[in-house]
Amino acid sequence: MRIFRTIVAATSCILFYTLPCYAARAQSLDLPRADQIVLDMAQAYKLGDHKRLTQLLPLAKGSLLEPWAAYWELALRLDQAGKPDIEAFLARYAGTYQEDRLRADWLLQLGRNRDWATFRSQWPLYRMGDDRSVQCYALWSDYLRNDADVARAVQDIWLAQREADEACADAAQVLIKARKMPEQAAWLRARLGMENDRPRVVTQAAAALNDKWGKTVNAIYQDPAKYLNNKLTALRPQTREFVSLALIRMAYLDPQGAALEVEKLRWRAQLTHEERHWIWGVIGKRAAQRGQDDAVSLFAKGLFEDMHEDHLQWAARAALRQGQWAQVQAALAAMPPALRADPTWVYWSARAVLAQKPTDAARSQALASLQTIAGLRGFYEQLALEELGQRTTLPPRPLPPTPDEREVARKNPGLQRALHAIDVGLRPEGVREWNYTISLHTKGGMDDRSLLAAADLACQAEVWDRCINSSERSRALIDMDQRFPMPFKQAIVARAQSIGLDPSYVYGLIRQESRFVMDAKSGVGAAGLMQVMPATAKWTAKKIGLSDFTPAKINERDTNIAIGTGYLKLVLDSFQGSMPLAAAAYNAGPSRARQWRGASGAPAIEAAIWAENIPFNETRDYVKKVLSNATVYAALQTGQPQSIKARLGTVGAPDAAIPEIGLDLP
């Protein structure tokens, strides 16, 4: 399990390896010398040891992983490499992931150096074209060459980026100074950075307008109240925009204090309606994330039309929690069409209609809307099925890959190299190359039959994460046995049943935690199939009587399963059998899950509404996926239709008459 960590996505744990992993892997396997050399080069690349890379590169010739070795050697000296050197690499490894990746690296360097002529010659050859920084440089290049109207495209990319980015910020600055892009774009970027606690984003956005504003922005970030209470604030340039940033920062830290501050007459007179409404959106969002009952009323002080789409999502969540369906509809109506089409909001939009005594026509329209998303692809798709009177039922399996289809997959160089990289211990590299190979295929991605064959190849190699990933990409042909494999079945089912756990729930959790990668390790140290933290493993081993446990055993399959299921059972019992609460506790920690369930006396609500209101993006996604997974696994194991709603139940404050247990859970 992972006591909550920011940014790290649910499946990113399988991509993290510390440097000693390479050497340990090389020693533990009887690898061909060329592969051992490549592992040594991987470590040298991570350490930035170019001299070592240069020494070893000739010895890597002949390895299937030679393109990786050559990439590392050149990438580490790309800023000093000459154009002939780079072009020779691109020609030698044409068609590979490594060629495309190096070209992207080169394009970034060319953009930074403002070498637009070379950039324009290389940009059309970049096959994936999905690097946002490279995209901004390409748009900038088009603007410089023929005064192309690229401002909106640059703005959209820039505003969508969570972290500070040199390429898009520089392109935006050029366009703003040329009066092609409105200054408001930079202020919007600064607002988003401030409310999401990204000070570098704020500073970079302000610098796009004036290089001297960084000091002011930093002062606002450090102490917004001090800035607002400074008597000279109203006399400074751009005060209105800086006041907005200060109120947004205050809202992030103290939404109630910000609500009082924004109502002061001087700010009401100075700020525009749009600025005040945005600030109320931030205040409402932070109140909703804290589970405050007044979140809906705080949102109501602004206009949804002037709020960001993230505010609108939290407005809808807060209204759901309060059972205010008309307010849910109002927030959804203000969302951009693309967001409104997400299954999450398609589902809740229909539910809002059905909850308010609709006319026959409105009811029919809501049910038709649910029909557009109903299926097995995810949490809300399964819930939509149940609203339509159906349950999770497995579709017929498609015809298995033919021998010819399997052979095409087996001979695919990218898939071969990816599996070999994973096999020798270069999992991050193998995963990237696998994903690239199945995504590219002339940019349209593989067709369904090819994806099933690629998934089959990974399944046969017991590389379960790539098996799942590839199978999930098929659209019309759905093989649930590929998407929801059950490796280690005897060990997992036997252990789960012996301690009173539903094996489907355990499988649903493991699939989300590690994708069945036994040596998966997260950036904070969670390890193994069930991603157990070292301290938690030690505590749980003692609790369940695992007397021979040592930290070195954490990646052993049976030990990891015993400790992971043991801890999950303790958590589940602590939350009176609530699967959603236990999943949240497993991911973010029991204390947070208790905090989120509500204060004593709070009424119980649908678990789907409760899950949608979890303030941490990772945990919210995690809980929904674990329950969705578990429902499919139950259908696979029993062959019977399954109800996700039955697994969800309701979530509310603990019954005061029932003593709470497990309060010492780590």
Residue, then its C-alpha position, 0 to 999 in steps of 0.5 A: m500500500r502507499i501512504f499517500r504520495t503526490i504526483v505519483a500515478a497509480t501505476s507509476c510504481i512499476l516504473f521506478y528503479t533505483l540505480p543499484c537495481y541494475a547491478a543487482r539484476a546483472q549479477s542475479l542473471d546469467l546474461p550475455r556479455a553485451d546485455q551486461i554491458v548495457l546494464d552497466m551503461a544504464q547505470a552510467y547514464k543515470l549517474g551522468d558518467h559520459k566517459r564510462l558510456t563512451q568506453l562501454l558503447p563499442l562493447a554493446k554492439g550486437s545486443l538487442l538493446e544496442p539502440w538504448a546504449a547508443y541513445w544514452e551515450l549521445a543523449l548525454r552529450l547532445d549539447q556538444a554533439g555535431k549535426p553529423d553525429i546526430e544525423a548518423f544516429l538517426a539514420r542508423y536507428a531509423g524507425t526505432y523508439q530511440e530515434d524518435r526520442l533522440r529527435a525530440d531531445w534534439l528538437l528541444q535543444l534546437g528550440r532553446n538555441r533558436d535554431w529555427a531552420t534546423f528545427r523546421s527540417q526535423w519537426p516533420l520527421y518527429r513521428m509521435g509529435d506529442d511532447r508539449s514543449v516541442q509543440c510550443y516550439a513548433l508553433w513559435s517557429d510557424y509564427l516566426r516564419n509566416d506570422a501564423d495565427v498560433a496564439r490560441a494553440v500556444q495558450d491552450i497548451w500552456l494553460a493545460q501544463r501543470e508544471a513550469d515549462e520554458a518552451c511554452a512560456d517563452a512562446a507565450q511571452v513573444l506572442i504577448k509582446a507582439r499583441k497576438m496573445p492577450e495578457q489575460a492568458a498570463w494572468l490565468r496561468a498565474r492564477l492556476g499556478m497559485e491555486n495549485d501551489r505551483p510557485r514556479v508556474v506563477t513566477q514564470a507567468a508573471a515574467a512573461l509580462n514583466d521580468k521584474w515582477g518575480k519578487t512581488v509574486n514571491a512575496i504574495y506566495q509567502d504571505p498573502a495577508k501581509y501583501l493585502n494589508n500593505k497600505l501601498t498595495a493600491l498604489r502599485p502597478q497591476t495591483r488588481e491582478f496581484v490582489s487576485l493572486a493574493l486572495i487565491r493564495m489565501a483561499y488555498l491556505d484558509p478558504q474561510g479567511a479568504a471568504l471574509e477578505v474578498e467581501k471587504l469593500r475595497w476589494r469589491a470595488q477594485l476587482t472585476h466581476e470575473e476576478r471575484h467570481w474566479i476567487w469564489g471558485v477557488i474558495g468553494k473548491r478548497a472548502a469542498q476539498r475539506g468537506q465543509d458543508d458551506a461549500v455549495s453556498l460559497f460557490a453560489k457567491g460567484l458565477f459559474e460562467d466565470m470559473h475554471e473547469d476545475h472549480l466547476q467539477w468541485a462545485a458539482r461534487a459539493a452539490l452531490r454531497q449535499g444532495q442538491w441536484a439542481q446545483v449539480q445541474a447548474a455546475l454541469a451546464a457551465m462546464p466545457p462540452a468536452l468535460r461534460a462528455d466525460p463519463t463521470w459527468v454524463y452519469w451524474s447529469a443523468r442522475a440529477v435529472l432522474a432525481q428531480k421528478p422528471t417529465d417522461a421526455a426528460r427521463s427518456q433523455a437521461l436514460a438515453s444518455l446513460q446508454t451512451i456510456a454504459g459498459l465495463r470500461g470503468f467505474y461510471e460505465q458500470l454504474a450506468l449499466e445498473e441505472l439501466g437495470q443491468r449488471t456487470t456481465l462478461p462479453p463474449r471473448p473475441l476469437p484469439p489471435t491467429p498464428d499469423e497475428r501472433e507471429v507478427a507481434r513476436k517479430n515486431p522489433g519494438l515489442q521484442r526489444a521492450l520485452h528483452a529490456i524488461d527481462v534484463g531489468l530495464r523496466p522503465e525503458g521497456v515500458r516506454e518502448w512497448n507503449y510507443t510501439i503499440s501507440l505509433h503504428t502510423k500514429g493511429g495506433m494498432d488495430d484491435r486484432s494487433l493489440l490483442a496479439a500484442a497483449d497475448l505476447a505480453c501475457q505469454a511472457e508474464v509481463w502482466d502490466r503490458c498485457i493489461n495495457s495493450s488489451e485495454r486499448s482495443r475498442a470493439l474487441i474486448d478480451m476480459d481475460q487479458r484485461f483482468p488476468m489472474p496470475f498467482k491464482q492459487a496463492i492469492v485465492a487461498r490466502a484471501q479465503s483463509i482470512g475472510l477476504d473476497p479474492s475479487y477485492v484482493y485482485g482488484l486492489i493488486r491490479q491497481e497497485s502493481r499490475f502484478v509486477m512482483d518486484a515493483k517498487s515505488g519512489v517512497g519504498a512501497a514494494g511488491l505485488m501489494q505495494v507494502m511500505p517497509a514500516t507497515a510490513k514490519w507492523t503487520a507481520k507482527k500483528i498477523g504472527l509472521s514470525d520469520f519476516t525480515p525486510a529482505k522478504i518483502n518482494e517474495r510473492d507469498t510473503n508480500i501476499a500474506i502481509g498485504t492481505g493481512y493488512l487489508k483485512l485489518v483495514l477492512d475490519s476497522f471500517q466495518g467491511s466498507m470496501p471503498l473506505a478500506a481502499a481509500a485507507y490502503n492508498a492514503g492511510p487510515s487516518r485520512a479515510r476516517q477524516w473523509r468519512g465525516a463527523s459524528g452524526a453526519p448522514a450516510i451518503e452513496a459511496a459513489i458520491w463519497a468517492e467522487n468527493i475524495p480530495f486527493n486525485e490519486t486516491r479518488d481514482y484509486v478507489k473507483k478503479v479498485l471497486s470497478n476491478a473487483t466487480v469485473y474479477a467477481a464476474l470472471q471468477t463466478g461467471q455470474p452478473q455482478s453489482i458494483k453498487a452492492r460493493l459500494g454501499t453507503v459511507g457515513a460516520p461510524d455508529a457511536a454504538i459500535p466500538e471502533i477498532g484498528l485505531d492503531l493502524p499505520 
